[in-house]
Amino acid sequence: MSAGGRGAESCPFCEIVAGRAPARIVHESPHALAFLPLNPATPGHTLVVPRQHVRDLWQLTPETAHPVMDSVLLVARGIEAALSPEGLNLINSAGEAASQTVFHLHMHLVPRWTGDAMGPLWPTPRAADTEEQDRLAAALTEAIARTRSIPWTR
């Protein structure tokens, strides 16, 4: 089940994948679907979703990730060929705190141009505390090593 008690049975992206909801589909593969969102951030903004219901990045398995990323790369090349953007953001939000609103994994491919409506994504940089960064690096290195033995599902 996803946040708010919503599971795959009421997921808007599952409805699109199943053909029960309309969408401007730009790419289909056996494992993924790409379509234009209802409220694009920039022209050509495209979503890539796995056909299988996956709640978020932390639920994604390597078996699903690889073919989904193949579609992401293909769609990115299509965006470049069709629109010649100056750049492209690949955005994924996992969890409400990260602004995920649809709890079906999706990758935003957002073509970018200087002065576009998106604006900057990152806050103004500030100097990091060296000791804190050292502690974080050590903690992450240890956790990543431990994570190698954890199954790919939560």
mmCIF file of the C-alpha atoms, coordinates in Angstrom:
data_MODEL
# 
_entry.id   MODEL 
# 
loop_
_atom_site.group_PDB 
_atom_site.id 
_atom_site.type_symbol 
_atom_site.label_atom_id 
_atom_site.label_alt_id 
_atom_site.label_comp_id 
_atom_site.label_asym_id 
_atom_site.label_entity_id 
_atom_site.label_seq_id 
_atom_site.pdbx_PDB_ins_code 
_atom_site.Cartn_x 
_atom_site.Cartn_y 
_atom_site.Cartn_z 
_atom_site.occupancy 
_atom_site.B_iso_or_equiv 
_atom_site.pdbx_formal_charge 
_atom_site.auth_seq_id 
_atom_site.auth_comp_id 
_atom_site.auth_asym_id 
_atom_site.auth_atom_id 
_atom_site.pdbx_PDB_model_num 
ATOM 1   C CA . MET A 1 1   ? 0.000  0.000  0.000   1.00 0.00 ? 1   MET A CA 1 
ATOM 2   C CA . SER A 1 2   ? 1.142  3.531  -0.651  1.00 0.00 ? 2   SER A CA 1 
ATOM 3   C CA . ALA A 1 3   ? 0.732  6.676  1.400   1.00 0.00 ? 3   ALA A CA 1 
ATOM 4   C CA . GLY A 1 4   ? -2.795 7.592  2.348   1.00 0.00 ? 4   GLY A CA 1 
ATOM 5   C CA . GLY A 1 5   ? -3.911 3.978  2.076   1.00 0.00 ? 5   GLY A CA 1 
ATOM 6   C CA . ARG A 1 6   ? -3.724 4.040  -1.713  1.00 0.00 ? 6   ARG A CA 1 
ATOM 7   C CA . GLY A 1 7   ? -2.288 0.996  -3.412  1.00 0.00 ? 7   GLY A CA 1 
ATOM 8   C CA . ALA A 1 8   ? -1.911 -0.128 -7.003  1.00 0.00 ? 8   ALA A CA 1 
ATOM 9   C CA . GLU A 1 9   ? -5.692 -0.588 -7.275  1.00 0.00 ? 9   GLU A CA 1 
ATOM 10  C CA . SER A 1 10  ? -6.216 3.197  -7.160  1.00 0.00 ? 10  SER A CA 1 
ATOM 11  C CA . CYS A 1 11  ? -2.937 4.391  -8.690  1.00 0.00 ? 11  CYS A CA 1 
ATOM 12  C CA . PRO A 1 12  ? -3.379 6.912  -11.519 1.00 0.00 ? 12  PRO A CA 1 
ATOM 13  C CA . PHE A 1 13  ? -0.226 5.702  -13.274 1.00 0.00 ? 13  PHE A CA 1 
ATOM 14  C CA . CYS A 1 14  ? -1.390 2.071  -13.095 1.00 0.00 ? 14  CYS A CA 1 
ATOM 15  C CA . GLU A 1 15  ? -4.612 3.260  -14.742 1.00 0.00 ? 15  GLU A CA 1 
ATOM 16  C CA . ILE A 1 16  ? -2.586 4.810  -17.592 1.00 0.00 ? 16  ILE A CA 1 
ATOM 17  C CA . VAL A 1 17  ? -0.444 1.670  -17.933 1.00 0.00 ? 17  VAL A CA 1 
ATOM 18  C CA . ALA A 1 18  ? -3.617 -0.468 -18.095 1.00 0.00 ? 18  ALA A CA 1 
ATOM 19  C CA . GLY A 1 19  ? -5.132 1.780  -20.775 1.00 0.00 ? 19  GLY A CA 1 
ATOM 20  C CA . ARG A 1 20  ? -8.029 2.842  -18.526 1.00 0.00 ? 20  ARG A CA 1 
ATOM 21  C CA . ALA A 1 21  ? -6.931 6.489  -18.280 1.00 0.00 ? 21  ALA A CA 1 
ATOM 22  C CA . PRO A 1 22  ? -5.952 8.759  -21.156 1.00 0.00 ? 22  PRO A CA 1 
ATOM 23  C CA . ALA A 1 23  ? -2.364 9.892  -21.639 1.00 0.00 ? 23  ALA A CA 1 
ATOM 24  C CA . ARG A 1 24  ? -0.152 11.274 -24.374 1.00 0.00 ? 24  ARG A CA 1 
ATOM 25  C CA . ILE A 1 25  ? 2.115  8.235  -24.601 1.00 0.00 ? 25  ILE A CA 1 
ATOM 26  C CA . VAL A 1 26  ? 5.432  8.852  -26.352 1.00 0.00 ? 26  VAL A CA 1 
ATOM 27  C CA . HIS A 1 27  ? 7.167  5.502  -25.716 1.00 0.00 ? 27  HIS A CA 1 
ATOM 28  C CA . GLU A 1 28  ? 6.204  1.967  -24.723 1.00 0.00 ? 28  GLU A CA 1 
ATOM 29  C CA . SER A 1 29  ? 8.356  -1.028 -23.871 1.00 0.00 ? 29  SER A CA 1 
ATOM 30  C CA . PRO A 1 30  ? 7.508  -4.341 -22.195 1.00 0.00 ? 30  PRO A CA 1 
ATOM 31  C CA . HIS A 1 31  ? 8.662  -2.884 -18.860 1.00 0.00 ? 31  HIS A CA 1 
ATOM 32  C CA . ALA A 1 32  ? 8.044  0.869  -19.021 1.00 0.00 ? 32  ALA A CA 1 
ATOM 33  C CA . LEU A 1 33  ? 5.771  3.573  -20.362 1.00 0.00 ? 33  LEU A CA 1 
ATOM 34  C CA . ALA A 1 34  ? 6.594  7.226  -21.083 1.00 0.00 ? 34  ALA A CA 1 
ATOM 35  C CA . PHE A 1 35  ? 3.979  9.953  -21.308 1.00 0.00 ? 35  PHE A CA 1 
ATOM 36  C CA . LEU A 1 36  ? 3.537  13.701 -21.015 1.00 0.00 ? 36  LEU A CA 1 
ATOM 37  C CA . PRO A 1 37  ? 2.290  14.937 -17.621 1.00 0.00 ? 37  PRO A CA 1 
ATOM 38  C CA . LEU A 1 38  ? -0.905 16.968 -17.297 1.00 0.00 ? 38  LEU A CA 1 
ATOM 39  C CA . ASN A 1 39  ? 1.011  19.946 -15.877 1.00 0.00 ? 39  ASN A CA 1 
ATOM 40  C CA . PRO A 1 40  ? 4.429  20.045 -17.554 1.00 0.00 ? 40  PRO A CA 1 
ATOM 41  C CA . ALA A 1 41  ? 7.203  22.118 -16.019 1.00 0.00 ? 41  ALA A CA 1 
ATOM 42  C CA . THR A 1 42  ? 8.674  22.863 -19.452 1.00 0.00 ? 42  THR A CA 1 
ATOM 43  C CA . PRO A 1 43  ? 7.794  21.878 -23.029 1.00 0.00 ? 43  PRO A CA 1 
ATOM 44  C CA . GLY A 1 44  ? 8.708  18.223 -23.552 1.00 0.00 ? 44  GLY A CA 1 
ATOM 45  C CA . HIS A 1 45  ? 8.596  17.327 -19.838 1.00 0.00 ? 45  HIS A CA 1 
ATOM 46  C CA . THR A 1 46  ? 8.045  13.560 -19.873 1.00 0.00 ? 46  THR A CA 1 
ATOM 47  C CA . LEU A 1 47  ? 7.409  10.910 -17.215 1.00 0.00 ? 47  LEU A CA 1 
ATOM 48  C CA . VAL A 1 48  ? 8.802  7.382  -17.431 1.00 0.00 ? 48  VAL A CA 1 
ATOM 49  C CA . VAL A 1 49  ? 7.120  4.789  -15.202 1.00 0.00 ? 49  VAL A CA 1 
ATOM 50  C CA . PRO A 1 50  ? 7.557  1.051  -14.746 1.00 0.00 ? 50  PRO A CA 1 
ATOM 51  C CA . ARG A 1 51  ? 4.546  -0.951 -15.962 1.00 0.00 ? 51  ARG A CA 1 
ATOM 52  C CA . GLN A 1 52  ? 4.690  -2.884 -12.687 1.00 0.00 ? 52  GLN A CA 1 
ATOM 53  C CA . HIS A 1 53  ? 3.465  -0.927 -9.655  1.00 0.00 ? 53  HIS A CA 1 
ATOM 54  C CA . VAL A 1 54  ? 6.537  0.123  -7.676  1.00 0.00 ? 54  VAL A CA 1 
ATOM 55  C CA . ARG A 1 55  ? 5.879  2.603  -4.885  1.00 0.00 ? 55  ARG A CA 1 
ATOM 56  C CA . ASP A 1 56  ? 9.176  4.507  -4.947  1.00 0.00 ? 56  ASP A CA 1 
ATOM 57  C CA . LEU A 1 57  ? 12.921 4.265  -5.510  1.00 0.00 ? 57  LEU A CA 1 
ATOM 58  C CA . TRP A 1 58  ? 13.418 2.266  -2.311  1.00 0.00 ? 58  TRP A CA 1 
ATOM 59  C CA . GLN A 1 59  ? 11.046 -0.433 -3.607  1.00 0.00 ? 59  GLN A CA 1 
ATOM 60  C CA . LEU A 1 60  ? 12.761 -0.683 -6.993  1.00 0.00 ? 60  LEU A CA 1 
ATOM 61  C CA . THR A 1 61  ? 14.645 -3.893 -7.786  1.00 0.00 ? 61  THR A CA 1 
ATOM 62  C CA . PRO A 1 62  ? 17.584 -4.194 -10.200 1.00 0.00 ? 62  PRO A CA 1 
ATOM 63  C CA . GLU A 1 63  ? 15.441 -6.393 -12.456 1.00 0.00 ? 63  GLU A CA 1 
ATOM 64  C CA . THR A 1 64  ? 12.962 -3.547 -12.904 1.00 0.00 ? 64  THR A CA 1 
ATOM 65  C CA . ALA A 1 65  ? 15.485 -0.703 -12.726 1.00 0.00 ? 65  ALA A CA 1 
ATOM 66  C CA . HIS A 1 66  ? 17.545 -1.784 -15.707 1.00 0.00 ? 66  HIS A CA 1 
ATOM 67  C CA . PRO A 1 67  ? 14.762 -1.835 -18.336 1.00 0.00 ? 67  PRO A CA 1 
ATOM 68  C CA . VAL A 1 68  ? 13.173 1.334  -16.895 1.00 0.00 ? 68  VAL A CA 1 
ATOM 69  C CA . MET A 1 69  ? 16.509 3.153  -17.163 1.00 0.00 ? 69  MET A CA 1 
ATOM 70  C CA . ASP A 1 70  ? 16.857 1.887  -20.741 1.00 0.00 ? 70  ASP A CA 1 
ATOM 71  C CA . SER A 1 71  ? 13.564 3.688  -21.477 1.00 0.00 ? 71  SER A CA 1 
ATOM 72  C CA . VAL A 1 72  ? 14.755 6.802  -19.625 1.00 0.00 ? 72  VAL A CA 1 
ATOM 73  C CA . LEU A 1 73  ? 17.873 6.927  -21.806 1.00 0.00 ? 73  LEU A CA 1 
ATOM 74  C CA . LEU A 1 74  ? 15.893 6.381  -25.001 1.00 0.00 ? 74  LEU A CA 1 
ATOM 75  C CA . VAL A 1 75  ? 13.361 9.088  -24.114 1.00 0.00 ? 75  VAL A CA 1 
ATOM 76  C CA . ALA A 1 76  ? 16.174 11.499 -23.138 1.00 0.00 ? 76  ALA A CA 1 
ATOM 77  C CA . ARG A 1 77  ? 17.760 11.019 -26.558 1.00 0.00 ? 77  ARG A CA 1 
ATOM 78  C CA . GLY A 1 78  ? 14.364 11.599 -28.179 1.00 0.00 ? 78  GLY A CA 1 
ATOM 79  C CA . ILE A 1 79  ? 13.891 14.822 -26.232 1.00 0.00 ? 79  ILE A CA 1 
ATOM 80  C CA . GLU A 1 80  ? 17.341 15.978 -27.317 1.00 0.00 ? 80  GLU A CA 1 
ATOM 81  C CA . ALA A 1 81  ? 16.651 15.150 -30.979 1.00 0.00 ? 81  ALA A CA 1 
ATOM 82  C CA . ALA A 1 82  ? 13.164 16.703 -31.054 1.00 0.00 ? 82  ALA A CA 1 
ATOM 83  C CA . LEU A 1 83  ? 13.677 19.818 -28.931 1.00 0.00 ? 83  LEU A CA 1 
ATOM 84  C CA . SER A 1 84  ? 17.430 20.593 -28.746 1.00 0.00 ? 84  SER A CA 1 
ATOM 85  C CA . PRO A 1 85  ? 17.258 21.715 -25.102 1.00 0.00 ? 85  PRO A CA 1 
ATOM 86  C CA . GLU A 1 86  ? 20.277 23.333 -23.466 1.00 0.00 ? 86  GLU A CA 1 
ATOM 87  C CA . GLY A 1 87  ? 20.091 20.773 -20.645 1.00 0.00 ? 87  GLY A CA 1 
ATOM 88  C CA . LEU A 1 88  ? 17.897 18.162 -19.027 1.00 0.00 ? 88  LEU A CA 1 
ATOM 89  C CA . ASN A 1 89  ? 16.988 17.340 -15.432 1.00 0.00 ? 89  ASN A CA 1 
ATOM 90  C CA . LEU A 1 90  ? 16.269 13.749 -14.459 1.00 0.00 ? 90  LEU A CA 1 
ATOM 91  C CA . ILE A 1 91  ? 14.228 13.984 -11.267 1.00 0.00 ? 91  ILE A CA 1 
ATOM 92  C CA . ASN A 1 92  ? 12.858 11.311 -8.974  1.00 0.00 ? 92  ASN A CA 1 
ATOM 93  C CA . SER A 1 93  ? 11.190 12.014 -5.641  1.00 0.00 ? 93  SER A CA 1 
ATOM 94  C CA . ALA A 1 94  ? 10.899 9.228  -3.064  1.00 0.00 ? 94  ALA A CA 1 
ATOM 95  C CA . GLY A 1 95  ? 8.474  9.959  -0.239  1.00 0.00 ? 95  GLY A CA 1 
ATOM 96  C CA . GLU A 1 96  ? 6.297  12.871 0.759   1.00 0.00 ? 96  GLU A CA 1 
ATOM 97  C CA . ALA A 1 97  ? 9.218  14.818 2.272   1.00 0.00 ? 97  ALA A CA 1 
ATOM 98  C CA . ALA A 1 98  ? 10.837 14.764 -1.176  1.00 0.00 ? 98  ALA A CA 1 
ATOM 99  C CA . SER A 1 99  ? 7.583  16.028 -2.791  1.00 0.00 ? 99  SER A CA 1 
ATOM 100 C CA . GLN A 1 100 ? 6.379  12.684 -4.183  1.00 0.00 ? 100 GLN A CA 1 
ATOM 101 C CA . THR A 1 101 ? 2.638  13.057 -4.790  1.00 0.00 ? 101 THR A CA 1 
ATOM 102 C CA . VAL A 1 102 ? 1.884  9.994  -6.948  1.00 0.00 ? 102 VAL A CA 1 
ATOM 103 C CA . PHE A 1 103 ? 3.106  6.866  -5.184  1.00 0.00 ? 103 PHE A CA 1 
ATOM 104 C CA . HIS A 1 104 ? 4.122  4.947  -8.285  1.00 0.00 ? 104 HIS A CA 1 
ATOM 105 C CA . LEU A 1 105 ? 7.801  5.323  -9.142  1.00 0.00 ? 105 LEU A CA 1 
ATOM 106 C CA . HIS A 1 106 ? 8.288  7.848  -11.908 1.00 0.00 ? 106 HIS A CA 1 
ATOM 107 C CA . MET A 1 107 ? 11.212 9.621  -13.463 1.00 0.00 ? 107 MET A CA 1 
ATOM 108 C CA . HIS A 1 108 ? 10.718 13.184 -14.667 1.00 0.00 ? 108 HIS A CA 1 
ATOM 109 C CA . LEU A 1 109 ? 12.735 14.089 -17.748 1.00 0.00 ? 109 LEU A CA 1 
ATOM 110 C CA . VAL A 1 110 ? 12.602 17.878 -17.845 1.00 0.00 ? 110 VAL A CA 1 
ATOM 111 C CA . PRO A 1 111 ? 14.180 19.638 -20.833 1.00 0.00 ? 111 PRO A CA 1 
ATOM 112 C CA . ARG A 1 112 ? 15.856 22.862 -19.731 1.00 0.00 ? 112 ARG A CA 1 
ATOM 113 C CA . TRP A 1 113 ? 16.619 26.218 -21.305 1.00 0.00 ? 113 TRP A CA 1 
ATOM 114 C CA . THR A 1 114 ? 18.250 29.277 -19.778 1.00 0.00 ? 114 THR A CA 1 
ATOM 115 C CA . GLY A 1 115 ? 15.565 31.352 -18.044 1.00 0.00 ? 115 GLY A CA 1 
ATOM 116 C CA . ASP A 1 116 ? 12.852 28.674 -18.247 1.00 0.00 ? 116 ASP A CA 1 
ATOM 117 C CA . ALA A 1 117 ? 9.995  28.414 -15.749 1.00 0.00 ? 117 ALA A CA 1 
ATOM 118 C CA . MET A 1 118 ? 11.750 25.751 -13.628 1.00 0.00 ? 118 MET A CA 1 
ATOM 119 C CA . GLY A 1 119 ? 14.359 28.078 -12.166 1.00 0.00 ? 119 GLY A CA 1 
ATOM 120 C CA . PRO A 1 120 ? 17.230 26.727 -10.052 1.00 0.00 ? 120 PRO A CA 1 
ATOM 121 C CA . LEU A 1 121 ? 16.736 23.397 -8.277  1.00 0.00 ? 121 LEU A CA 1 
ATOM 122 C CA . TRP A 1 122 ? 19.302 23.765 -5.522  1.00 0.00 ? 122 TRP A CA 1 
ATOM 123 C CA . PRO A 1 123 ? 19.498 26.191 -2.610  1.00 0.00 ? 123 PRO A CA 1 
ATOM 124 C CA . THR A 1 124 ? 22.372 28.634 -2.397  1.00 0.00 ? 124 THR A CA 1 
ATOM 125 C CA . PRO A 1 125 ? 25.478 26.607 -1.519  1.00 0.00 ? 125 PRO A CA 1 
ATOM 126 C CA . ARG A 1 126 ? 26.937 26.980 1.951   1.00 0.00 ? 126 ARG A CA 1 
ATOM 127 C CA . ALA A 1 127 ? 30.235 25.753 3.294   1.00 0.00 ? 127 ALA A CA 1 
ATOM 128 C CA . ALA A 1 128 ? 29.969 22.267 4.758   1.00 0.00 ? 128 ALA A CA 1 
ATOM 129 C CA . ASP A 1 129 ? 31.333 21.416 8.196   1.00 0.00 ? 129 ASP A CA 1 
ATOM 130 C CA . THR A 1 130 ? 34.404 19.276 7.449   1.00 0.00 ? 130 THR A CA 1 
ATOM 131 C CA . GLU A 1 131 ? 34.098 17.099 10.561  1.00 0.00 ? 131 GLU A CA 1 
ATOM 132 C CA . GLU A 1 132 ? 30.389 16.520 9.954   1.00 0.00 ? 132 GLU A CA 1 
ATOM 133 C CA . GLN A 1 133 ? 31.078 15.603 6.312   1.00 0.00 ? 133 GLN A CA 1 
ATOM 134 C CA . ASP A 1 134 ? 33.732 13.108 7.485   1.00 0.00 ? 134 ASP A CA 1 
ATOM 135 C CA . ARG A 1 135 ? 31.218 11.532 9.919   1.00 0.00 ? 135 ARG A CA 1 
ATOM 136 C CA . LEU A 1 136 ? 28.540 11.358 7.223   1.00 0.00 ? 136 LEU A CA 1 
ATOM 137 C CA . ALA A 1 137 ? 30.930 9.796  4.704   1.00 0.00 ? 137 ALA A CA 1 
ATOM 138 C CA . ALA A 1 138 ? 31.960 7.128  7.237   1.00 0.00 ? 138 ALA A CA 1 
ATOM 139 C CA . ALA A 1 139 ? 28.343 6.393  8.255   1.00 0.00 ? 139 ALA A CA 1 
ATOM 140 C CA . LEU A 1 140 ? 27.200 6.140  4.622   1.00 0.00 ? 140 LEU A CA 1 
ATOM 141 C CA . THR A 1 141 ? 30.138 3.937  3.633   1.00 0.00 ? 141 THR A CA 1 
ATOM 142 C CA . GLU A 1 142 ? 29.341 1.548  6.496   1.00 0.00 ? 142 GLU A CA 1 
ATOM 143 C CA . ALA A 1 143 ? 25.601 1.521  5.776   1.00 0.00 ? 143 ALA A CA 1 
ATOM 144 C CA . ILE A 1 144 ? 26.141 0.904  2.060   1.00 0.00 ? 144 ILE A CA 1 
ATOM 145 C CA . ALA A 1 145 ? 28.434 -2.030 2.856   1.00 0.00 ? 145 ALA A CA 1 
ATOM 146 C CA . ARG A 1 146 ? 25.760 -3.510 5.176   1.00 0.00 ? 146 ARG A CA 1 
ATOM 147 C CA . THR A 1 147 ? 23.017 -2.889 2.592   1.00 0.00 ? 147 THR A CA 1 
ATOM 148 C CA . ARG A 1 148 ? 24.702 -5.198 0.081   1.00 0.00 ? 148 ARG A CA 1 
ATOM 149 C CA . SER A 1 149 ? 23.396 -8.165 2.111   1.00 0.00 ? 149 SER A CA 1 
ATOM 150 C CA . ILE A 1 150 ? 19.787 -6.874 2.401   1.00 0.00 ? 150 ILE A CA 1 
ATOM 151 C CA . PRO A 1 151 ? 17.233 -8.187 -0.121  1.00 0.00 ? 151 PRO A CA 1 
ATOM 152 C CA . TRP A 1 152 ? 16.046 -5.657 -2.707  1.00 0.00 ? 152 TRP A CA 1 
ATOM 153 C CA . THR A 1 153 ? 12.554 -5.363 -1.253  1.00 0.00 ? 153 THR A CA 1 
ATOM 154 C CA . ARG A 1 154 ? 11.514 -3.629 1.926   1.00 0.00 ? 154 ARG A CA 1 
# 
